[in-house]
Amino acid sequence: MVPVDDAVLVRGRLAVPAGARGVVVLARGSDSSLQSPRLAQTSRLFQAMGLGTLLMDLLTSEEMEERRTRQLRFNVGLLGMRMAGAARWLQREGPTQGLRVGYFGAHTGAGAALSAAAFRPDQVEAVVSRGGRPDLAGAVLPKVRAPTLLLVGGADTLGLDINRRAYEALRADKRMDIIPGATHHFQEDSELEQVAELAGEWFLQHLGAPRDAAEEVAAQ
């Protein structure tokens, strides 16, 4: 379990390969990140590139079962604080202590990642949004300092419009890449591999030098 504040524990899965050059927090939003095969595949691809990963849920198991989940799923302020709490936990844990942190958000998790980056800019060095809702971060987008990469499917007409407007609002170092033919689900393996390659290169560029520690931990 991952302590995201003094009273809340969420499920997570942490893996830190040998010589890790940083650690990436991956979150999908209100749905379970641990049950997302696409996020799990992206995590494995990041690990192969030398990045540690924390795949985490942003809601507790109880919250996912409650009727109020519909209200919580778009509460990016709350979800962002939990993502920032996970980054704080990583920075003081043995396997990841001293590693720089990046955020990878999909769907509503993208809004949470950008909200977390604006809320606690000292805890994150880079952000990647994959087919997400960066617009949900709203008025805090100009406060994001971390270099931000927006990845959007070329066949996702609504997502392209949303991400272009969010891109204009961002004031940090930024880039938007369009994956030809992809929808916001990025269902094809080749599309996920392209996403992981672009995102992984972004994180490697911004998260710093290698570290010699080699550990793999399950925090479930």
N, C-alpha and C positions, 0 to 999 in steps of 0.2 A: 504493500500500500504506500501511496505517496502523500505525505502531509502537505497540504496546500495552504493551510493556515492553522491556528492553534487548535481548532475544533473540528476540522474537516479532513477526512482521508478519502482519496479516490484511487481507483485501480490503475496500475501502470506496469509497464514492462521495460526494464532498462538493460541495455547491452552496450558494453564499451570494448571495442577491439584493441588489439595491441597497437601502440603508437597513435592513439586517437588524437585527431587534430581539432577537436571540439566536440560538443554534444548538441544534438538537435531534439527539441521537444516537438512531437507530432501530435496534433489533435484535430478531430473531425468536427467538433461542436458538441451538440447535446446528445447525439447518438453515440453508441459505444465505439470508441476508436479501436479498442482491442479486438472487436469483432469485424473490423473492416479489412477485407483481404487486400484491397488496393493500398491502404496505409501500411499494412504489414509487409507487403512486397517492397514498397518504397523504403521502409526501414532497413530491410535486408540489403537493398542496393546501396543505401547510404553507408552501412557498415562495411560493405566491400570496398568503398571508397576511402575508408579510414575515419569515419565519423561515428561517434557514439550516438545512440538514439534512446529517447524515452517516449514510448508510445503510451499515451495516457487518455483516460476519460476525464471530461470536464465536469460531469455530474456524478454524484454518488449513486450507488445501486438503488437506494431508496428513492432518490429524486427521479430517477428514470422510470420508476414504477408509479409515481404519484401523478394525479391528474394535472398538477400544476406544471408538469414538464413542458407543456406548450408555452407557458409564460416564461419559463427559465431558458428555453432554447435560444431565444433572441435577446436575452439579457447579457449583452457582450461585456458590459462593465463587470458583472459578477464572474463570467467565464474568463475574462482577461485577468482579473485578480488571481484566479486559480492558476492560470498559466504562469503568471509572474511568481506565484508561490512555489510552483514546481521548479522554476529556475533558481529561486533562492535555496531550495532544498538541494538541488544538484551542486550548487557552488560550495556547500558545506559538507557534502558526503565524500567519503574516502575515494571511491573509484573515479569520481568526476571532479573532485576538489581541484581548483586551479584551471579547469577547462572553460573556455569561453562558450557561451550558449547562443544557439539560434532557434528561431521558431518557424515551424512549418504548419500552416493551417489550411484545412480543406473545408469547403462549405461554410457554415457559420464559424468554424474554427479559425478562418482567415480574419474575420472581424475581431475575434477574441485575441488572436496573436498581435494584431496591430494595436488593439486597445491596451494590451499588456505592455507593448513596446513604448506606447505613449505614457502609460501610468508609471512604469519603472524603467526608464531608459538606461539606467546603470546596469541592468541585469541581462541585456541582450545585445548582441553584436550584429545580427542579420535576421531578416524576415523573408520568408517565401510564402506566397499565397497561391494555391493550386485550385483553379476553377472555383474560387471561393466568393464570399460576400464581403470584400473589404469595405464596401459602403456602409456596413453595419457599424463600423468604428466611427462613422459620422464626423462630428466636429473635432474629434481628437486627431484625425489624420495629419493635419499640419504640424502636430506636436511630435510625431514619430521622427526619431533621429537615426535609427538603425537603417543601413542600406536595405532596400526593399525590392524584391523581384516578384512581379505579378505574372503568373502563367495561366493562359486562357486558351480554351479550345476554339479553333477557327470556325467550327460549326455551331458554337454557342452564341447565338445572336444577342440574347439578353445579357449574357455574361460579358461579352465584349463591350457593350454600352456601359454596364455597371463598372467594369474595371477601368475603362478609359476615363470615366469621371473621377474615380478614386485616384487614379494616376495623376490627374491634374491637381488634385487636392494635396498630394504628398509633397513635402518640401525636402525630404532626405534624398540622398543618392538613390536613384531608382532606375528600374528597367522593366519593360513589359514585353514578354515574348509570347507569340501566338503559335500554338501547335496545330498545324494544318489538318483539317478534317476531324479533329477531336470535338466531342461534346463535353459538357461540364462533368460527365462521369469518368472520362478518360478510361474507357473500358478495355481497349486493346493493350496487350503487353508491350507492343512497340511504343505506344503513346506514354505508358508509365515509365518505360526505360528512358525515353527522351526527357520526361519531366524530372526523373531522378538525376540524370546527367546534368541538366541545366541547373537544378536546385543545388546538387552536390558541389558543382563548381563554384556557385555563388557562396555557399557556406565555407568551402575551403579557402576561398579568396579572402573572406572576412573574419574567420574564426582563429587564425593564427597558426603557430608552429606545432609540430608533432609532440606527443608526450609518450613516454616509454611504458606507462602502466598498461597492463593487459588483464581485464576482468570482465566477466559477464554476470549480471545480477538480475534476478526476477523479483520485482516488487509488486506482488499481486496479493 
